[in-house]
Amino acid sequence: MSTTRPITKLLVANRGEIAVRIIQTAAARGIETVAIAPTDDLGSGHTSRADHLVEIAGTGPAAYLDIAQVVGAATAQGCDAVHPGYGFLSENPEFAEACAAAGLVFVGPTPQTLRAFGDKTAARRVAEELSVPLLRGTTGPTTLQQATDFFDSLGEDAQVMVKAIAGGGGRGMAPVAERSGLATAYDRCASEAKSAFGNGDLYVEELLGAARHIEVQIIGDGQGAVSHLWDRDCSVQRRRQKVVELAPAQLPVGVRAALLESAVRIGESLDYRGLGTVEFLVEGDRFAFLEVNPRIQVEHTVTEEILGLDLVEQQLRIADGATLAELGLTQDEIGKPTRTALQLRVTTDTLTADGSVVSGSGTLTAFQPPSGPSVRVDTHAHAGMAGNPRYDSLLAKVIVSTRSDDLAELAARGNRALREFGLEGVSTNIPLIQAILAHPEFLKGAPDTNFVERHLAELLDAPTPAPLARQSSAAAATPGAPEVLVPEGSAAVRAPMAGVVVSVDVSDGDTVAPGGTVLVLEAMKMEHVVVADDGGSVDRVLVKVGDVVDAHQVLAVIAVSDDALHAGEAAEELDLDRVRPDLAELLERKRVTTDEARPDAVAKRRKAGRRTARENIADLCDDGSFVEYGGLLLAAQRQRRSLDHLVEKTPADGLVGGVGTVSGHHAVVMSYDYTVMAGTQGFFNHAKMRRLFELAHKQRLPVVMFVEGGGGRPGDTDMAAIAQLDETTFSLVAQLSGKVPLVAIAAGRTFAGNAALA
């Protein structure tokens, strides 16, 4: 039964083509729309399509990941709903909860579902409980040592995939064929995932070789009904990023039936609400569960084309409370696909012969998408739009469809559409897509995920069909950075691609060895290490963190030295003892939360004849085993005060908690810190407790809590949100009861607010 309060004003918490797509459907339903963008993204096409635009603070993905800012924009504009699109905050349960606490409808699954599926390792556990085939992998956030141990356990010739627990889209992912490359891949994936999704946690999974990437689209109403909307083949990828998608996939009847049935069962297990994609790897008749993406997918367009549906419309109507029966989307009503469709992702990047992705830069001086029967283009681009390497390189999605299942006919239609695409001012991957569409292995209908890598040389050398769109003779090239004079005997370190400088590892006068790291660039939400080809002394570093650079731009100049190799090795040895300024700041912030750095608070505690929270935990846990969660969190109601004052008054927001071992057995351990606001509980205090109980529930870990007097903290952010956290925490404790040991150690007065936890 539909709600009595349908959505009337929608904030789109995303950018680019998906934001445009959502805005268009919302407008067709008579829903007023609000777009958001930071200063560096105001030129993106989504900003001019909405009824209202809110400029948010910050730059790059971090601005779109700011939950408080996004929710604040929605409430300030009087919105009653938020659509997260894909990527960014779309799989973040804290964002969904923040929307609910602010009275906003979140157009997507429930926070509980997001926790189960947004965390890829939690999704694996759901599949395992349902007996859906799985590849071997680690469980929960995985340390480098745990990843190394898992790699070793697979035996000879094993390969693994390092993967981000949150998010998707190929970010925070890397295959590892040799044990020696695991540490580098781990560090880079963690950094990419943190930047793209705000969560750097990783896990490791066995890598299946020549497999196909098949996904099933599901839809549920959150009221008991879940249906599948058939399948897609997303195997044509470069560097884990999809390039071409086909729907429906070409599959044996038995394999398709098993995939569809497994996907629906997974959705039904959590009473799924909204759109979701269940992904599998398929090799012959064997298949294995990969992950669930609890959101709309980039490639949703091909599913729309083969079934004649608007999936964004279905999302909005389900968010209004409609059932699948009311939408005509019960499984019997959906029927079989009536068309075959291809999606071609046009991006502003190119591949080199070694497989490296080079992001493009420049300004679109001409932009004329193809059109015609059975041709669709989803895009946010326009003539005059400048490229920004901080964001995804996706420029447009070209979708073509036919009534037949003749892949050659469909590929020819796609190739024709690309030839009609009038693009000037930036380089794109269109020649690569055209070569893929013409390749015999692709036309057989079953390429695996290594197809592009295996045939890269011939794909890059393939002749490019002549464009049909008229080229503008007046198109002006975007001026690049001025060329730097490099003296004789020196070498230039150049940017391999356009990007944003995220770290600079050398300074003027430093010695760097051949192959030594100079800086790190971020492009397309991935990080790329820039190294010195020649060793020597750094003469000049020409860029700083935050600078946007063009491909081939000179970043640093090195005075080449024959002794650089040995000098560089010596420098590396000395660097092991050097603490970077950012690390020094982190270490200092952690230090000031310790008992040693808070003598006045400890003395007051001693005077009352009591112990500190950290003493309780240190004495209980085995030496060196305790890993604290949220140690740097501060009281929400005091966020605007000086940092020095905050860390003195509200370290860890009054709850020291984490995971440690007790007599060699892992356990969740928590202790209230009575020196912080007299032991009262605030928003982050509650949130930490809830997260630790979730961890105990998932990992089946015993829980030990040290508690004493205290209560709620009046005025600490949104009390309704705290009440919701309390309800969730109580529910988790109830689920834990009888399954794992729960020990509460009470000291002093224990108020009713804590009684349930004891």
N, C-alpha and C positions, 0 to 999 in steps of 0.2 A: 504494500500500500504506500503510495507516494506521501511525502511530507506535506504539511500544510503551509510550510514556509519555503517555497522554491528559491533557488539562488537568483538574486537580482543584480549583485555587483561582485565581480570576480577579480582578485589580484592574481596575475600570472607571475609566479616566482621563478622566472627563467628568462632566457634571451634567445636571439637567433631565430632559426626557422621554426622550431617547435613552439616558441612563444607566438609567432605569427599564426601558426596553425590553430592554436587554442583560441586566440583572439577572434579569428574568423568564424569558428563554430559558435563561440559564445555570442557573437554579434548576431548570427543567424537565429539564435534562440531568444534574442531580445535582452541579453544580459549585458549590462554595462561593464567595461573592462578597465583595469589599471595595469600599466606596465611599469617596470622598475629598471634602472640602469645606473651604473656609476659614471663618472665624468668621462672615463676612457672608452665607454661603450655607447655613448649617446648617438653615434652615427649608425648603429645597427638598425636594420629596418623595422624591428618590432617596436621601437620607441615611437614611431609615427602612426602605427596601426591602431593603438588602443585609444579609448576615449580620454584617458588621463595618463600622465607620466609623472613618476616620482623619482627624482634623482637621489640615489643612495650614496653614502660615504664610502670611500675606499677605491681600490682599483683591482682589476682582474677578478678571477674566481672568488677570492676572499670576500669581496663585497656581496656576492650572491649567496655566500655561505653564512652570512651573519644573521642568525635566527632572530635575535631581538630586533634588528633593524627591519627585516622583512615583515615580521608580524606587526611591528609598529607602523609600518607604511600601510598595511592592510586596515588596521583599526583606525588610523588617522583619516583614511579615505572613506570610512564607513562601509567597507566591504563586508559581505557575509560569508565569503568563501575564498579559498586559495587553491590554485592548481599548480603543482610543482613541476610539471613537465617530466623530463628525464634528466639524469645527472644531478649535480648540485645537491639540493636537500631532498630530492624526491624519495630516497629510501631511508631518511633519517627519522627514527621514531621520536626523538626529542622535538623535532620540528612539528610533527603531527600532534604531539601532546601540547606544545606551545600554542598551536592554532586552536585546539579544543579549549584550552584554558582561557583564551582570548575570545571565545564564543564564535570562532570561525569554523566553517565546514572545510575539512581537508579532503580534496578530491583525490582519493586514493584509498589504499587499505588502512586498516586500523593500526595503531601503534604496536599492538601485540603481534600482528602479522608482519609488520616491518622488522620487528626484532627477530622474528623467526627466519625471515627470508633476506632481509637487508644484510644480516650477518651470514656470510656464505657458509661458514662452518656450522652454524645453527641449522641452515637449510639442509646441509648434508645429513644432519641427525634426523630431521623430519623424514627425509627420503629413506634413511636406513630403517627407521621404525616401521615404514610402510613396505619394506622389502623391495624397494626399487633399486636396481643394480647401481653400484658406486665404484669409482676408482679409489684406490687407497690414498689416504691423505691424513694430515694432522687435524687435531680438534682444537678449536679455540685459537686465540692469538698465540702465534708461534714465535719463539725466540730464534736467533740465528743458530744457537747450539742445538735446539730441538729440530730445526730444519736440517741441520747437518746430520744429526742422528737418524732422522727419517730417510734422508738420501742414502746413507750407508746401509740401512735396513733393506733397501730394494734390491741389493745385489748388483752384479756386474751388468754393464750396458744399460743401466737404469737412467732415466731422465725425469726431471721434475718440472713443474710449473709453479713459480712463486706468484701468489695472487693476493690482491687486496681483499680484506674481509668485507669492506664496504664498497659500494659503487660498482662500476663496470665500465663498458666501453673500451676495454683494452688498457685502461690506465692502471698503473700499479701492478702490472703483470709482466713476467719475463720467463722464457724457458731456460733451463739450465741443463746442459748435457754433461758437463764435467764438474766434479766436486770443487775444484779450485775456483770456479766462477760463481759459486753460490753466494759468498759474502758480498761481492760487488753488486750482484743482482738484487740481493736482499736490501741493501742500503738504498739503492736507487728506487726500487719499488715502494719502499716505505716513504721516501721523500715525495714521490709522485702522488701516492695515495693521500698523504696528508694535505698536499696542495690542492688536489682535485676534489676530495670528499671531506676534508677536515678530520680524517681518521687514518693514521698510518699503520694500523695493525695488519698483519699478514698471516697467511697460512700457506702450506705447501701440499701439492697434490701430484700424484703420479701422472706422468705425461704419456698419453696415448699417441702413437705415431701417426700413421696414415688414416686419420678418422675424418668424418664429416661432422660439421656443426649444424645440428638440426634443432629447431625450437618450435614449441607448441604455444599458440596464443590461447589463454584462458580468460574467462570473464565470469564473475560471480556477483551476486547481489547482497552478500552478507546476511541473507535471510534463509540460507540453506541450499540455494541452487548454484551450481557451477557447471558451465558448459565449455567446450573447446571450440575455437574458431579456426580449426585446421592448423597447418604447419607451414614452416618456411625453411629454406636451405640457405644458411649464411656462411658457407664454407670458404668462399673467395675472400681472403683476408690478406692484409699486409701488416706485419708487426702487430698481430692480434687486433687490428682494426678492420672492420668489415668494409668491403668495397662494393660488392654486388650481392644482392639478395633475390632469391627466387621463391615464389609461392604459387601453388603448393609444391613441396619438395617431391622429387622423384624417388619413391621408396617402394620396397616390396610390401605387399598387402599386410603380411603378418607383422612386420616391423612397425609399420604405421599404426596399426591397431594397438600394439603394445605401448607405443609412445603416447598416443592420445589418451589411452586408459590410465597410464601412470600419471600423466599431467593432471587429469581431472581428479584423481584420488588425492594427489598432493594438495590441490586447491581445496577440496572438500574437507581435508583434515583440519584446516584452520578456518572453515566457513568463510572462504575468500570473498572479499568485496572489491569490485572494480576490475581493472585490467591487470594482467600479469603474464609473464612469459616464462615457461619452464624449458630450460635448455639441456640438450643431451649431446653426447658424442656417439656417433654411429660408425661401426666398422663391420661391413658385411651384415650378418644377422645379429651381431652383438651390439648392445647399446649400454651406455652408462650415464647416470644423472650428473649434470654439471652444476647448475645453479638455478635459482629462481630470481627473476628481476621483477619486483613488485611495483610496477609502474608501466607507463606507456613506453614503447620501444622506438628507436629511430626508424626501424623498418616496418612500423605499423601500417604504412601506406600500402604495401603489397597485399596485406590481409584485407584491407578495405576494398581494394580493386577486385579481388577474386570473389568477394561476397556481397559487394554493393552496400557496404556499411560505412557510417561515420563513427569511428571508435571514440573520438573525443566527445561526441554527442552522447554516446552510451555512458561514458564516464560521468558526465554532468547529470544525466538523468538518474543514474544509480546513486550519486551523491544526494540527489533530491529525495531518494527513498524508493525509486521504482524497482520492481522485481523483474527477473528475467522473463517471467510469463507476461508481464505487462509490456515488456519491450519486444516480445515475439522472438526471444533468444533462448528458449529451451532447446535442448539438443535436437529434438525431432523437428523443430521449426527452422533450424539453421540450414539444414540441407547440405548438399555437396557444392564445392566451388564451381562456378560457371565460367571462369576465365583463368588464364595463367598470367602472372605479372612479374616484372623485373624492376628492381630499384637500383639505380646507379648513383653512387655517392660522388659528387664532384667536389673536390677539395683543392685548396690552394697550397698543395705540396707535391713534390715529385720524389721518385725513388731513384737512388743511384745504383750502380752495378753491384755494390757490396751489400745492398739491402737497406742502406741508411735512408731515413726519411728526411728530406730537406724541405722545410717550410718556406713558403714564398712570402713576399712582401710587396708593397706597392698599393696603388689606388686603382679601382675599377674605372677605366675611362670609357668603357662601353659594356653594357649588360643587356642582352636581348635573349631571354629564354626561348626554347623551342615550344611549339604548340601544335595543335591538330588533333584529329580523332585518336582516342586512346593514348594520349600523351599528357602527362601531368607533371608540373614542377612545383615543389615546395621549397621556398627560399626566403631569406630575409635581406638578400643583397640588392643593390641598386647602383646605377652609375654614379660615380663620385665617392663611393664608400671606400675608406682606407682600411687596409688589412691590419689586424692587431694580433701578433703572435701570442699574446696572453691567453687567447681563447681558442676554442676548437677551430680547426681549419675547414670544417664543412661549409661549403658555399651554397650548394643546392642539391636537392634530390630529384633526379629525373626518373619518373615512373612510366613505364610503358606496359600495355597489356593486350592480349588477344583472346579470342574465343576458343582457339585451338590449344593443344598442348605441344605444338611444334616449337621446340626451343630455337631452332635455326631461324624460323620466321620471327620469333620474339626478339632474338638477338639482332637481327637485321633492322628491326624497327627501332631498337635502342640505339644502334650505331647511327642510323639516320638522324635521330633526335639530337645526338651529340654533335653531329656535323652542322646542324642548324643552330647550335648554341653560339650566339655572338658574345664572346668574352675578350676584352682587351685590358691591358694594364697589369695583369697578374699571371703567373704561371699556374697551371692546373694539372691534374692527373688524367685529363680526358684522353690523351694518347694511350696511356696504360689501360684504361677501361676499354677502349676500342680494340686494343690488341687482345685483351681477355675475351671479349665477345666473339672474336674471330678464331680463337684457338680451338683446335679439334677436340682436346680433352674437355674443355668447358662445354662444348656443344654436345658431348655424350651425356651430359646431365648429372654427373656425379663426381665433381672435383673434390679433393680433400683439402684440409686446412693448410697443407704445405704446397698447394698448387702454384701460387704466385712465387714463392721462394724457389721452388724446383725449376720453374721455367722463366725465371726473372730475366736472364740474359736475352733469350729470344723474344720475350715480351717487350723489352726496352729497344731491341733492334728492329721490331716489326715496323713495316711502313705505315705511316699515319694517313688515313683518308683525308682528302682535301676538304677543308671547311666550306660550308655552303653559305654561311653568314658573311655579309659584306664587311670587310675590314676598313676601319676608319683611317684615312690618311692623316687626319688632323690629331689623332690620339697622341697626347703628350706623355712622355715617360716621366714617372715620378722621380725627382732628383734624389739620389742616395746621399750617404754621408761623404764628405769630402775625402779625397784620397790622401793618405798619410805618406810623407816622404820617409823611406826606410834607408838609412845610411848603408854604405858598402860595409860588409862584414857583419851586418845585422840581419835578422829574420823577422818577418811579420807573423803574428798569430792572428788568423782571420776567423770570422764566424762561419761555420759550415752551413748555417741557415739563418733566417730571420728569427729573432727570439728576444726574450727578456733576460737580463743578467740577474740571476738569483744568488750567486755567491762569487766572490773574487778570492782566490786562494794564494795570490802572490802580491807583493808590493814592490815598488821601485827599489832596485838594489839587491833584491833576493836572487839567489842562485836556483835555477831550475834545471833538472836533468832532461834529456830527450825522453818524451813520453810522459813527462810530469804534468800534473793538472795545473792549468792556469786559471780557469773559471768554469762555471756551470751556467748553461743557458736553459731557459724553459721555453718550449715551443709546443703548441698543441697539447698543453697540459702535461707534457712529458719533459723530463730533464735530460740534458745532453752535456756530457763532459767535454770541454775543449782543452786539448793538450798541446804541449810544445813539440813541434817536430824536431827542432834543434835545441840543444842545451846551451846554457850560458847565463849571463847576468841580465836580469830584467831592467831594461833601460827606461821604459815608460809603460804604465798601465793607463789606457786611454778611456776606460769605461768604469762605471761604478754600479753597485747593486741598484736595480730598478730601471736601468737604461734599456730602451728598446733599440735593438741593433738590426741592421740589414744583413742579408746573406753576403758573405765575402768582405764585410767591413773589417778593417784592422782594429783589433781589440788591445793588442800589446805589441811592443817591439822588444826583441831580445838581442843583446850583443853576443854573438855566437863565440863559444870558447871551446878549444880542443880538450880542456880539462873539465868540461862541464859534467861528464858522466860521474867521475869520482867526487867532484865538488857537490854535485847534486845528491849523491848518496850520503855524504857527510851532513848535508843540510837536512836530509830526510831524518837522519839519526837524531840530530838536534831538535827537530820539530816534534819528536815524540814527547818531549818534556814541555813543549809550549802549549799554553792554554789559550785558545782563541777568545777574543773579547765576548762573543755571544755565549760561549760555554762558561766563561768566568761569571757572567751575569746570572746564568741559570744556577750555577753552583752557589752563588751568594744568596739567591732567593731561597734555595733549599736550606742553606745554613741558618738563615734567620728564623726558620720555623722550628728549629731544634730546641731542646731544653737548655743546652749550653748557651745559646744566644738569647735566652729569655730569663735572665737571673731573677728579675723582680717577680715575674709570674710564678717561677718555681719556688722562690722564697715564701711567697704568700701561701702557696700550696703546702709547703713544709710546716708553716706555722699552724695550719689547721690539722696537722697530723696525717696528711694524705699523700698519696703517690701521684705521679703524673701519668697521663695516658700513654706516653711513649715508654715509660718505665714498665708499665703493665705488659705491653706488647713485647718489649725486649726480653723480659724475664720468661714469658710464656713460649715464645718462638725459639727455634734453634738458631744459633748464632749465624748472622748473615743471610738468613733465609727469607726475611720479611720484605715484600715488595709492596710499597704503599701506592694506593690509588687516590688520585685527586689531592695530593699533598699541597699543591699550590693554589687550590681554590680558596676564594675569600668570600666573606658574607655578601650576599647579593645586595642588601640594602646599603652597603658602604662602598660600593664599587668606585664612586667618584672621588673618594678621599685619597690622600697621598699614599703611595705604595709603602713607604717606611712605616706609616701609622697602621696600615692595614695588616702587614705581616706581623707586626707586634701584637695587634689586638685580635685578629681573627684567623690565625693560621689553620689551614685545612677546614675552615668553616666549622670548627668544633668537633669534628669526627675524624679520628685517625683510624684508617681501615685499609685492608689489603689482603694479600695472600701470603702465607708463610708455611713452614713445616713445624709441627709439634711432635717431638720424638720421631722425626722422619716421615710423618704423615702430613700431606697437604691439608690446609684448613683455611677458611675465611675467618679473619680475626679483626674485631672492631673494638674501639674504646672511645667513649665520649671524653672530650677534653673540657674539664670543668673550669679551666682558666679562660675559656673563650665565652664571653657573654653569659657567665654563670651556668654554662652547660645547656643553654636553650638551643632549640633546633631551628635552623633556617632552611631556605629553599635548597641550596646546594648540599647541605647536610642531609636532608631527606633524599635528594637525588642520588647521592653517593651510596647511602644505605640501600636504596632500592636496587642500584646496579650491582652491589655486592651480593645481595640476596639472589638476584637473577643468576649471577655467576655460580653461586652455591647450588642453585637448582639445576642448572645445565650440567655442571661438572660433578654433581653429587658429592659436594664437599661439606664436611661438618662446619658448624658455625659457633664461634666463641665471641660473646659480647661482654664488655665491661660497661655497666650502666650505673648512673646515679641520678640524683635529682635534676630536674629541668623541665622545660615545656616548650610550647611553640614560641616563635619569636615574632611578636606583634610588628606589623608593618614591613616584614621582610618580603619584598616583591609581592606577588599575587597570592593571597591566602587561599583562594580557590584552587590555584595550582598545587599549593602545598597539601590541601585536603585531598586532591586527586592522587598525589604521590603517596600520602598516608594509606589511602584505600588500596593502591597497588601493592604497597609494602605488606600490608596486613594479608592480602590475598597470597602473596608469595610465601609468607611465613606459614600460612595454612597449608600450602602445597608442600612445603618442606617438612612439615610435621609428620613424623613417622617414617620418613624416607632417609633423613640424615640426622646425626646428633645435633641438638641445639642446646648450647650451654650459655646461660646468662649469669654473670657475676655481678651482683648488686651491692653498692656501697652507699651509705647515707640514705637520704630520703628518695623514694621512687614514686613519682607521681603517676596518676592514671594514664597519662598520655604515653608512658613507657611500659605500662603493665602488660599490654598485649605482646610486646616484644620479649618480655621476660618469661 
